[in-house]
């Protein structure tokens, strides 16, 4: 996000003729980096209210990993294994699955900000209850509550990021959304390593539980000052409020700047066409080949991220390390901590390169590298067991492959929400975000209960399943994932629906806003030309 822009001089007259232009043509050039622009610094800091969402999720995963190596936690809860451990792991997934019943409706009715605020408060409550847990049941219920709040926040956060961010920052910011997952994982891993020293106190596991709500407190505070999505406001016919936000954060306070006028016209035109086509209906997912392809992508990616073998290192690292003879609790905690640092560092680079390299190449490189490292990991685990774990070199090789797998996994994970938010139209964006949670957490149900049982029953042979799954994912990406870089949210429609798609500049032209962009704020949705065109569709 280091591209530069200059404080743009005022336009010489209001040139409303945007015929043949796209958003990238009207973005002003700046001669200083964004971190020296007070307006963009303020906007990006406020968007931390959405950006930090996955920090709580990453903290939770690594925290439970670390707890399984804490003697006091195992003593307090009776060293849970199999289904009992699976229920503990499933808690956040179960809570999130329950939240999908209301999450997208909350985002469509109340906007993006208030669901983030309410969900953050629920996470805080769940963290406090988990800290105070006096038995197994209370611990599991508290984790369900954390998942319920996280599910609401996670549905609202990606749309807010993608719809409010400055255009040249959007892809990177949304990609950094999942970079916050390994950041939370990193913090939890070293927190549990530190509390490991509290050998005779239940606070060795209670303190990490309490610290989990730290990020939610920050989110709940920041979101009160963050701007609402201009697209949501326009969809609610609150166009003046949307114009004020775009002017303040995208136009250096100038409502007459070309970028602000273009964004208002493009967003208004696209959303009006979506309203007339009733694209907010669930049935719209299957209305055309382009929409069916969008549905495949939106439903497949979150399941793909869960079913790539990564859950074994996210939630069951202690079990995996045990299969290669590394059973010392302190050593396991150190490895967990180092893997979390590594995960964060390797996630930053792909997120920063998402606009330069593109989405499709990162998907393919990441999945290909994951497959190669998993195959070698499987082979070395088999040899290590055959030799009764007597040669440390094989265990070291497995560890190296786990770290390599983690690096390639983070080629894929940061760009996934970016891609989904781009490919779906506004009217279905909150539904797509909800579906992201549904698909990912349904896949997580399998991980929660099958992984510990399978690891206990067949050990390293279970890795073969994930080698096959990664091969399937690579094939699906190659065949069905188009490139979307360099386009605005509205312009991506042309990739799926063809050059005549009624979105972006085509919608502006249809409503006459390409030459009369100043009419966008007052547009009443009664354009005769638009209606006539709609009848032809």
C-alpha positions as CSV (number, residue, x, y, z in Angstrom):
1,X,0.0,0.0,0.0
2,X,2.9,2.3,-0.8
3,X,1.7,3.7,-4.0
4,X,1.8,7.5,-3.9
5,X,-0.7,10.3,-4.6
6,X,-0.6,14.1,-4.3
7,X,-2.9,16.5,-2.9
8,X,-4.8,17.0,-6.0
9,X,-5.4,20.5,-7.3
10,X,-9.0,21.5,-7.8
11,X,-10.6,20.7,-11.1
12,X,-10.8,23.4,-13.7
13,X,-14.5,23.4,-13.9
14,X,-16.8,20.5,-13.3
15,X,-16.1,18.1,-16.1
16,X,-18.9,15.5,-15.8
17,X,-18.1,13.7,-19.0
18,X,-16.9,10.2,-18.0
19,X,-17.7,8.5,-21.2
20,X,-15.5,5.5,-21.8
21,X,-13.6,6.0,-18.5
22,X,-13.2,3.5,-15.6
23,X,-12.4,4.3,-12.0
24,X,-8.6,3.9,-12.4
25,X,-8.7,6.8,-15.0
26,X,-10.0,9.3,-12.5
27,X,-7.9,8.4,-9.4
28,X,-5.7,11.3,-8.7
29,X,-1.9,10.9,-8.7
30,X,-0.2,11.6,-5.4
31,X,3.4,12.6,-4.7
32,X,3.5,11.4,-1.1
33,X,2.9,8.0,0.5
34,X,-0.4,7.4,2.2
35,X,1.1,7.4,5.7
36,X,1.9,11.1,5.2
37,X,-1.6,11.9,4.3
38,X,-3.6,12.6,7.5
39,X,-7.0,11.8,5.9
40,X,-5.9,8.4,4.6
41,X,-4.0,7.6,7.8
42,X,-7.2,8.4,9.7
43,X,-9.4,6.2,7.4
44,X,-7.0,3.2,7.6
45,X,-6.7,3.4,11.3
46,X,-10.5,3.5,11.7
47,X,-10.8,0.5,9.4
48,X,-8.9,-1.5,12.0
49,X,-12.3,-2.0,13.4
50,X,-12.9,-4.5,10.6
51,X,-9.3,-5.4,9.9
52,X,-8.7,-6.9,13.3
53,X,-11.6,-9.3,13.1
54,X,-9.6,-12.4,12.3
55,X,-7.1,-11.6,15.1
56,X,-9.5,-13.0,17.6
57,X,-10.0,-16.1,15.5
58,X,-6.3,-16.7,15.1
59,X,-5.7,-16.0,18.8
60,X,-8.4,-18.6,19.6
61,X,-6.9,-21.4,17.4
62,X,-3.3,-20.9,18.6
63,X,-4.5,-20.5,22.2
64,X,-6.2,-23.9,22.2
65,X,-3.2,-25.4,20.5
66,X,-1.0,-24.0,23.4
67,X,-3.5,-25.0,26.1
68,X,-3.2,-28.6,25.0
69,X,0.5,-28.4,26.1
70,X,-0.3,-26.7,29.4
71,X,-0.2,-29.1,32.4
72,X,-2.7,-27.1,34.4
73,X,-5.2,-27.0,31.6
74,X,-4.9,-30.8,31.0
75,X,-5.3,-31.4,34.8
76,X,-8.3,-29.0,35.1
77,X,-10.3,-30.5,32.2
78,X,-9.0,-34.1,32.4
79,X,-6.8,-34.1,29.4
80,X,-9.6,-34.1,26.8
81,X,-9.1,-36.2,23.7
82,X,-11.1,-37.4,20.7
83,X,-14.7,-36.1,20.8
84,X,-14.3,-34.1,23.9
85,X,-11.3,-32.2,22.4
86,X,-13.3,-31.9,19.2
87,X,-16.2,-30.3,21.0
88,X,-13.9,-27.7,22.5
89,X,-12.4,-27.0,19.1
90,X,-15.9,-26.9,17.5
91,X,-17.2,-24.3,20.0
92,X,-16.4,-21.2,17.8
93,X,-17.4,-23.0,14.7
94,X,-20.8,-23.9,16.2
95,X,-21.4,-20.4,17.5
96,X,-20.6,-19.0,14.0
97,X,-23.0,-21.4,12.4
98,X,-25.8,-20.3,14.6
99,X,-24.9,-16.6,13.9
100,X,-25.5,-17.1,10.2
101,X,-29.3,-17.2,10.8
102,X,-29.2,-13.4,11.4
103,X,-25.8,-12.0,10.3
104,X,-26.5,-11.1,6.7
105,X,-29.9,-9.6,7.6
106,X,-28.2,-7.5,10.3
107,X,-25.7,-6.1,7.7
108,X,-28.4,-5.4,5.2
109,X,-30.7,-3.7,7.6
110,X,-28.4,-1.8,10.0
111,X,-25.3,-1.3,7.8
112,X,-21.8,-2.7,8.3
113,X,-20.8,-0.8,11.5
114,X,-23.4,-1.7,14.0
115,X,-23.1,-5.5,13.6
116,X,-19.3,-5.2,14.2
117,X,-20.1,-3.3,17.4
118,X,-22.7,-5.7,18.7
119,X,-20.7,-8.8,17.7
120,X,-17.6,-7.4,19.4
121,X,-19.5,-7.0,22.7
122,X,-20.6,-10.7,22.4
123,X,-17.0,-11.8,21.9
124,X,-16.0,-9.9,25.0
125,X,-18.7,-11.5,27.1
126,X,-17.7,-15.0,25.8
127,X,-14.0,-14.4,26.6
128,X,-14.9,-13.3,30.2
129,X,-17.1,-16.4,30.7
130,X,-14.3,-18.7,29.3
131,X,-11.9,-17.1,31.7
132,X,-14.2,-17.8,34.6
133,X,-15.1,-21.4,33.5
134,X,-15.4,-23.8,36.4
135,X,-16.0,-26.9,34.4
136,X,-15.8,-28.5,30.9
137,X,-19.4,-27.5,30.0
138,X,-19.0,-23.8,30.9
139,X,-15.7,-23.7,28.9
140,X,-17.4,-25.1,25.8
141,X,-20.5,-22.8,26.1
142,X,-18.3,-19.8,26.4
143,X,-16.4,-20.8,23.2
144,X,-19.8,-21.1,21.4
145,X,-20.6,-17.5,22.5
146,X,-17.2,-16.3,21.2
147,X,-18.0,-17.9,17.9
148,X,-21.5,-16.4,17.7
149,X,-20.1,-12.9,18.1
150,X,-17.2,-13.6,15.8
151,X,-19.6,-14.9,13.1
152,X,-21.6,-11.6,13.1
153,X,-18.4,-9.4,13.0
154,X,-16.8,-11.6,10.3
155,X,-19.9,-11.2,8.0
156,X,-19.9,-7.4,8.4
157,X,-16.1,-6.7,8.3
158,X,-15.1,-7.7,4.7
159,X,-17.9,-5.7,3.1
160,X,-17.0,-2.6,5.2
161,X,-13.4,-2.8,4.2
162,X,-14.0,-3.3,0.5
163,X,-16.7,-0.7,0.3
164,X,-15.1,2.1,2.4
165,X,-11.4,1.8,1.6
166,X,-9.6,4.2,-0.7
167,X,-9.8,2.6,-4.2
168,X,-6.0,1.9,-4.5
169,X,-5.9,0.5,-1.0
170,X,-8.9,-1.7,-1.2
171,X,-7.4,-5.0,-2.4
172,X,-4.5,-4.8,0.0
173,X,-6.6,-3.8,3.0
174,X,-9.0,-6.7,2.5
175,X,-6.1,-9.1,1.9
176,X,-4.6,-7.9,5.2
177,X,-7.9,-8.9,6.8
178,X,-6.8,-12.5,7.0
179,X,-3.2,-11.5,7.8
180,X,-4.6,-10.6,11.1
181,X,-5.3,-14.3,11.7
182,X,-1.6,-15.3,12.0
183,X,-1.1,-12.1,14.0
184,X,-3.6,-13.3,16.6
185,X,-2.1,-16.7,16.4
186,X,1.4,-15.3,17.1
187,X,0.2,-13.4,20.2
188,X,-1.6,-16.4,21.6
189,X,1.3,-18.8,21.0
190,X,3.7,-16.7,22.9
191,X,1.2,-15.8,25.6
192,X,0.6,-19.5,26.3
193,X,4.3,-20.1,26.3
194,X,4.7,-17.3,28.9
195,X,1.9,-18.6,31.1
196,X,3.4,-22.1,30.9
197,X,5.7,-20.8,33.7
198,X,2.7,-20.4,35.9
199,X,2.8,-24.2,36.6
200,X,0.7,-24.3,39.8
201,X,-2.0,-21.9,38.8
202,X,-5.2,-22.2,36.6
203,X,-4.3,-18.7,35.4
204,X,-1.9,-20.4,33.0
205,X,-4.9,-20.9,30.8
206,X,-7.4,-18.3,32.2
207,X,-5.1,-15.4,31.3
208,X,-4.9,-16.2,27.6
209,X,-8.7,-16.7,27.6
210,X,-9.1,-13.2,29.0
211,X,-6.6,-11.6,26.7
212,X,-8.6,-12.9,23.7
213,X,-11.2,-10.1,24.1
214,X,-8.5,-7.4,23.8
215,X,-9.0,-7.0,20.0
216,X,-12.7,-6.9,20.3
217,X,-12.5,-4.0,22.8
218,X,-10.4,-2.1,20.2
219,X,-12.9,-3.0,17.4
220,X,-15.9,-1.9,19.4
221,X,-14.3,1.4,20.3
222,X,-13.0,2.2,16.7
223,X,-16.2,1.3,14.9
224,X,-18.1,4.0,16.7
225,X,-16.0,6.6,14.8
226,X,-15.6,4.7,11.5
227,X,-17.6,5.8,8.4
228,X,-20.5,3.7,7.2
229,X,-20.3,2.0,3.8
230,X,-21.3,4.6,1.1
231,X,-22.7,1.7,-1.0
232,X,-25.1,0.7,1.8
233,X,-26.1,4.4,2.3
234,X,-26.8,4.8,-1.4
235,X,-28.8,1.5,-1.5
236,X,-30.9,3.0,1.3
237,X,-31.4,6.2,-0.7
238,X,-29.2,8.2,1.8
239,X,-27.1,9.5,-1.0
240,X,-26.1,12.8,0.5
241,X,-24.5,11.0,3.5
242,X,-22.7,8.7,1.1
243,X,-21.4,11.8,-0.9
244,X,-20.2,13.4,2.3
245,X,-18.2,10.2,3.3
246,X,-16.7,9.8,-0.2
247,X,-15.7,13.5,-0.3
248,X,-14.2,13.4,3.2
249,X,-12.1,10.2,2.8
250,X,-11.6,9.9,-1.0
251,X,-11.7,13.4,-2.2
252,X,-9.6,15.4,0.3
253,X,-12.9,17.0,1.5
254,X,-13.8,18.2,-2.1
255,X,-17.3,16.9,-3.1
256,X,-16.7,18.2,-6.6
257,X,-13.5,16.2,-7.2
258,X,-13.6,13.9,-10.3
259,X,-13.0,10.7,-8.2
260,X,-15.9,11.5,-5.9
261,X,-18.3,12.4,-8.7
262,X,-17.3,9.3,-10.6
263,X,-17.7,7.0,-7.6
264,X,-21.1,8.4,-6.8
265,X,-22.2,8.0,-10.4
266,X,-20.8,4.5,-10.8
267,X,-22.1,3.2,-7.5
268,X,-25.5,4.8,-7.9
269,X,-26.0,3.5,-11.4
270,X,-24.9,0.0,-10.6
271,X,-27.0,-0.3,-7.5
272,X,-30.1,1.1,-9.3
273,X,-29.7,-1.6,-12.0
274,X,-29.3,-4.3,-9.3
275,X,-32.5,-3.0,-7.6
276,X,-34.4,-3.2,-10.9
277,X,-33.1,-6.7,-11.5
278,X,-33.9,-7.7,-7.9
279,X,-30.5,-9.1,-7.4
280,X,-30.8,-9.2,-3.7
281,X,-32.8,-12.5,-3.9
282,X,-31.1,-15.8,-3.0
283,X,-32.4,-17.2,-6.3
284,X,-30.2,-14.7,-8.1
285,X,-27.2,-16.9,-7.4
286,X,-28.5,-19.3,-10.1
287,X,-30.0,-16.9,-12.6
288,X,-27.2,-16.9,-15.1
289,X,-23.9,-18.7,-15.9
290,X,-22.0,-15.8,-14.5
291,X,-23.9,-15.9,-11.2
292,X,-23.5,-19.6,-10.9
293,X,-19.8,-19.3,-11.3
294,X,-19.8,-16.6,-8.6
295,X,-21.7,-18.9,-6.3
296,X,-19.2,-21.7,-6.9
297,X,-16.3,-19.4,-6.0
298,X,-18.0,-17.9,-2.9
299,X,-19.0,-21.3,-1.5
300,X,-15.9,-23.2,-2.5
301,X,-13.1,-20.9,-1.3
302,X,-13.9,-21.0,2.5
303,X,-14.3,-24.8,2.4
304,X,-11.0,-25.0,0.5
305,X,-9.2,-23.0,3.1
306,X,-10.5,-25.4,5.8
307,X,-9.9,-28.6,3.8
308,X,-6.3,-28.1,2.8
309,X,-4.8,-29.8,5.8
310,X,-4.0,-26.6,7.6
311,X,-6.4,-27.5,10.5
312,X,-3.8,-30.1,11.7
313,X,-1.3,-27.3,12.4
314,X,-3.9,-24.7,13.5
315,X,-5.7,-26.8,16.2
316,X,-3.9,-30.1,16.5
317,X,-0.2,-29.2,16.3
318,X,0.4,-31.0,19.6
319,X,-1.0,-34.2,18.2
320,X,1.0,-33.9,14.9
321,X,4.2,-33.3,16.8
322,X,3.5,-36.3,18.9
323,X,3.4,-38.5,15.8
324,X,7.0,-37.6,15.0
325,X,8.2,-38.1,18.6
326,X,8.2,-34.5,19.8
327,X,6.2,-34.8,23.0
328,X,7.8,-32.4,25.5
329,X,5.3,-29.6,26.4
330,X,7.8,-26.8,26.4
331,X,9.3,-27.8,23.0
332,X,5.8,-28.0,21.5
333,X,5.0,-24.5,22.8
334,X,8.2,-23.1,21.3
335,X,7.4,-24.7,17.9
336,X,3.9,-23.4,18.1
337,X,5.2,-19.9,18.8
338,X,7.8,-20.0,16.0
339,X,5.2,-21.3,13.5
340,X,2.9,-18.4,14.4
341,X,5.7,-15.8,13.8
342,X,6.5,-17.5,10.6
343,X,2.8,-17.6,9.5
344,X,2.4,-13.8,10.1
345,X,5.6,-12.9,8.3
346,X,4.8,-15.1,5.2
347,X,1.2,-13.8,5.0
348,X,2.3,-10.1,4.8
349,X,4.1,-10.5,1.4
350,X,1.3,-12.0,-0.7
351,X,-1.2,-9.5,0.8
352,X,1.1,-6.7,-0.2
353,X,1.6,-8.1,-3.7
354,X,-2.1,-8.8,-4.5
355,X,-2.4,-5.9,-6.9
356,X,1.0,-6.4,-8.5
357,X,0.9,-10.2,-9.0
358,X,-2.8,-10.7,-9.3
359,X,-5.3,-13.0,-7.5
360,X,-5.1,-16.1,-9.8
361,X,-1.3,-16.5,-9.8
362,X,-1.2,-16.3,-6.0
363,X,-3.9,-18.9,-5.7
364,X,-2.1,-21.3,-8.0
365,X,1.4,-20.8,-6.6
366,X,0.1,-21.2,-3.1
367,X,-1.9,-24.3,-3.7
368,X,0.9,-25.9,-5.8
369,X,3.4,-25.2,-3.0
370,X,1.1,-26.6,-0.4
371,X,0.7,-29.8,-2.3
372,X,4.4,-30.4,-2.8
373,X,5.2,-29.7,0.9
374,X,2.4,-32.0,2.1
375,X,3.6,-34.9,-0.1
376,X,7.1,-34.6,1.3
377,X,5.7,-34.2,4.9
378,X,3.7,-37.4,4.4
379,X,6.7,-39.4,3.1
380,X,9.0,-38.3,5.9
381,X,6.4,-39.0,8.6
382,X,6.0,-42.5,7.3
383,X,9.7,-43.2,7.3
384,X,10.1,-41.6,10.7
385,X,7.5,-44.0,12.2
386,X,9.0,-47.0,10.4
387,X,12.3,-46.2,12.1
388,X,10.6,-45.9,15.5
389,X,11.4,-42.1,15.7
390,X,15.1,-42.9,16.3
391,X,16.5,-40.6,13.7
392,X,15.8,-36.9,14.5
393,X,16.6,-35.9,10.9
394,X,13.2,-37.2,9.7
395,X,11.4,-35.2,12.4
396,X,13.4,-32.2,11.5
397,X,12.4,-32.7,7.8
398,X,8.7,-32.9,8.8
399,X,9.1,-29.7,10.8
400,X,10.6,-28.0,7.8
401,X,7.7,-29.1,5.6
402,X,5.2,-27.8,8.2
403,X,6.8,-24.4,8.0
404,X,7.0,-24.5,4.2
405,X,3.4,-25.6,4.0
406,X,2.4,-22.7,6.2
407,X,4.2,-20.2,4.0
408,X,2.4,-21.4,0.8
409,X,-0.9,-21.5,2.7
410,X,-0.5,-17.8,3.3
411,X,-0.2,-17.2,-0.4
412,X,-3.8,-18.3,-0.6
413,X,-5.6,-17.3,2.6
414,X,-5.1,-13.5,2.6
415,X,-6.5,-13.0,-1.0
416,X,-9.5,-15.2,-0.5
417,X,-11.9,-12.6,1.1
418,X,-10.6,-9.9,-1.3
419,X,-11.5,-12.2,-4.3
420,X,-15.0,-13.0,-2.9
421,X,-15.9,-9.4,-2.1
422,X,-14.8,-8.5,-5.7
423,X,-16.7,-11.1,-7.6
424,X,-20.1,-10.7,-6.1
425,X,-22.4,-7.8,-6.7
426,X,-23.3,-5.4,-3.9
427,X,-26.8,-6.8,-3.4
428,X,-25.4,-10.2,-2.6
429,X,-22.2,-9.1,-0.8
430,X,-23.4,-9.6,2.8
431,X,-25.0,-12.9,1.8
432,X,-21.6,-13.9,0.2
433,X,-19.9,-12.9,3.4
434,X,-22.4,-14.9,5.5
435,X,-21.9,-17.9,3.1
436,X,-18.2,-17.6,3.6
437,X,-18.8,-18.2,7.3
438,X,-21.3,-21.0,6.6
439,X,-19.2,-22.9,4.2
440,X,-16.0,-22.5,6.2
441,X,-17.5,-23.5,9.5
442,X,-19.4,-26.5,8.1
443,X,-16.0,-27.6,6.8
444,X,-14.7,-26.8,10.2
445,X,-17.2,-29.2,11.8
446,X,-15.5,-32.1,10.0
447,X,-12.1,-30.8,11.1
448,X,-13.2,-30.5,14.7
449,X,-14.4,-34.0,15.1
450,X,-12.8,-36.1,12.4
451,X,-9.2,-34.8,12.6
452,X,-8.4,-35.8,16.3
453,X,-10.1,-39.2,15.8
454,X,-8.3,-39.9,12.5
455,X,-4.9,-38.8,13.8
456,X,-5.4,-41.1,16.8
457,X,-6.5,-44.0,14.6
458,X,-4.2,-43.9,11.5
459,X,-1.6,-41.3,12.3
460,X,0.5,-40.1,9.3
461,X,-1.7,-42.1,6.8
462,X,-4.3,-39.4,7.3
463,X,-2.1,-36.9,5.6
464,X,-2.8,-38.7,2.3
465,X,-6.4,-37.4,2.4
466,X,-5.1,-33.8,2.4
467,X,-2.6,-34.4,-0.4
468,X,-5.6,-35.5,-2.6
469,X,-7.8,-32.6,-1.5
470,X,-5.0,-30.1,-2.4
471,X,-4.8,-31.6,-5.8
472,X,-8.5,-31.1,-6.3
473,X,-8.3,-27.5,-5.1
474,X,-5.5,-26.7,-7.6
475,X,-7.7,-28.1,-10.5
476,X,-10.8,-26.1,-9.5
477,X,-8.7,-22.9,-9.2
478,X,-7.1,-23.5,-12.6
479,X,-10.4,-24.1,-14.3
480,X,-12.9,-21.7,-12.7
481,X,-11.1,-18.7,-11.0
482,X,-10.6,-15.7,-13.4
483,X,-8.4,-12.7,-12.8
484,X,-10.0,-9.6,-11.4
485,X,-7.1,-7.2,-10.6
486,X,-7.2,-3.6,-11.8
487,X,-11.0,-3.3,-11.7
488,X,-13.4,-1.5,-9.3
489,X,-16.0,-3.5,-7.4
490,X,-18.6,-2.5,-9.9
491,X,-16.4,-3.2,-13.0
492,X,-15.6,-6.8,-12.1
493,X,-19.1,-7.7,-13.4
494,X,-17.7,-7.6,-16.9
495,X,-15.4,-10.5,-16.1
496,X,-18.4,-12.8,-15.3
497,X,-21.3,-11.3,-17.3
498,X,-19.5,-10.1,-20.4
499,X,-18.6,-6.6,-21.8
500,X,-22.3,-5.6,-21.8
501,X,-22.9,-6.3,-18.1
502,X,-25.3,-3.7,-16.6
503,X,-22.8,-2.5,-14.0
504,X,-20.0,0.0,-13.7
505,X,-19.6,2.3,-16.7
506,X,-22.3,0.5,-18.6
507,X,-24.8,1.2,-15.9
508,X,-23.7,4.8,-15.8
509,X,-24.2,5.1,-19.6
510,X,-27.6,3.4,-19.3
511,X,-28.8,6.0,-16.7
512,X,-27.1,8.9,-18.3
513,X,-24.8,9.4,-15.4
514,X,-21.7,9.1,-17.6
515,X,-22.2,12.6,-18.9
516,X,-24.3,14.0,-15.9
517,X,-22.5,12.6,-12.9
518,X,-23.7,15.5,-10.8
519,X,-27.2,14.0,-11.0
520,X,-26.3,11.0,-9.0
521,X,-27.2,12.4,-5.6
522,X,-30.6,13.5,-6.8
523,X,-31.3,10.4,-9.0
524,X,-34.8,9.1,-8.3
525,X,-34.6,5.7,-10.0
526,X,-37.2,6.5,-12.6
527,X,-35.0,6.6,-15.7
528,X,-37.1,5.6,-18.7
529,X,-34.0,4.3,-20.6
530,X,-33.1,2.1,-17.7
531,X,-36.6,0.6,-17.5
532,X,-36.6,0.0,-21.2
533,X,-33.2,-1.7,-21.1
534,X,-34.3,-3.8,-18.1
535,X,-37.3,-5.1,-20.1
536,X,-34.9,-6.3,-22.8
537,X,-32.8,-8.3,-20.3
